[in-house]
Structure formats: C-alpha cells, structure tokens
C-alpha cells in the first residue's frame, strides 16, 4: 500500500487551484509538490495509481487538474486515466513521463489526456501548462466558462471545444496536446492575421522566456510545434493547408473565405484569454 497522502494546504481565502500529483518516485513527487505549493497550488499527492483513483472517484474530491506518472506498479497512469473516463470523471489529466516516443503521447491523448510532458522539462514548462488549464476556464470579460454562452469555436472545417480543449476537423477529432490546442486556438481566433514567432512562443513558454541561442533561438521551437500540428491535421485530412508560413516573420491561419469555405462562424472565444 502507499504512503499516506500528503495534503499541502494554503489559507482558505487564497482560492488555490487544486492539483492531484501521482508518481511513485518519492523524490520527484516531493520536489514537484513543494514547488507547486510555493507557486500557489493546493496539492494532494499519491505514490500509486490505486489510491489516487480512489481519491479521484470519491464524492468529496475537487480537483482542477491531475499530474499523472505513466509508469507505476499494479495500476499505471494509463489505467488510471481509462478508469476515470469510464466513470465519466472529466478532470483534465497531464502525463508526466520519461517516455518520449510519440506512440505513448498518442495513446494518452486517445484516452482523454490533455497533455504529455517529459519529466526532464523545467518547472516553468509545467507551470505554463497548468496555467493554460486552470486559467483557460475563464472566458473573455471575466466570465467563467459555465457562464459563457459560447463553448464552441467554429471556423470553416475547424471546431474547437473550448470547455474540454478538444479540436475537430471536418467532424474528426485531432489529437492535440494542450499546448498544440492553444496554438491552434490562438491562430484561428486571429484568422488572416500574421502572428509572429515570438507571439506564439510567448503563448507556450510565457512572455519573454529566453530560449535557444541568440535573440531568435526560439524560432526552431515554434517551427517544431507547427510541424507537429500540421502533421496531426493532415493525418485526418491530407489536404489540410490552413496554417500558412510568413517567411522570417511567423504564421497565420488562412481565412476560409480565401478558399471559398465560408461555413465557419468565427464564434466568440471562450477558452483563451
């Protein structure tokens, strides 16, 4: 059986976002849990999938996001996720793992995870992903997602479910990570506008984050993200060409009217501040 759950609480008036952290590596779990607490999160942590699942399925559980290890004895991370979804528990799940092969990412996304992060990534990356989830529930104008009238953004063949952060193309789900979804939403919401490499990178990493070599070292990272996004859409539709490159500047989402596809409504946002 597991060690007792450690619950790191903040003052009641702080309205801290609640993170469930599940990992059988004691040092990693303790270190990440303390870091998250220092950043203002309310953390409940477990060292095995069975106890975490029991907690998450409990009637008194109130979790905003789950950080879940993939490899654990008895019940692994994917098993936890599958049982949560079978029980219709839709709490956002981010996998933390040393497994970098795309096949693992695809499996996680197929079963409803919102992101897949390698454990070697810096704390700032994890915090940025958590921010995209926990603050993404706020609609423009300060409304919460439940108060917002629009939870679906449509543009041509593109449909974005802003409540669950899922992308669809021509009725078929596109298995994007949370970061990839955020980039697509950012571009599509500004249809026809040229978006700089830096604007996209700031969305992913946080404003003014320094990366790579030289002043423009972040561009390779952005190109890699766009390449993966294009591939995922083309796996669904090999004619997909909506993300256009402005050489030396950035990218844009092509206006559907330019291709004669004017079926999109360009509905209000709802998941991207």
Secondary structure, DSSP 8 states (H G I E B T S, - for coil): -----EEE---GGG---EEEEE-S-HHHHHHHHHHHHHTT-EEEEESSHHHHHHHHTSTT---SEEEEES--SSS-HHHHHHHHHHTT---EEEEEES---HHHHHHHHHTT-SEEEETTS-HHHHHHHHHHHHTTTB-GGG-BTTT-S--EEEETTEEEETTTTEEEETTEEE---HHHHHHHHHHHTTTT--EEHHHHHHHHH-TT---SSSTTTTHHHHHHHHHHHHHHHHHH-TT---EEEETTTEEEE--GGGTT----------S--
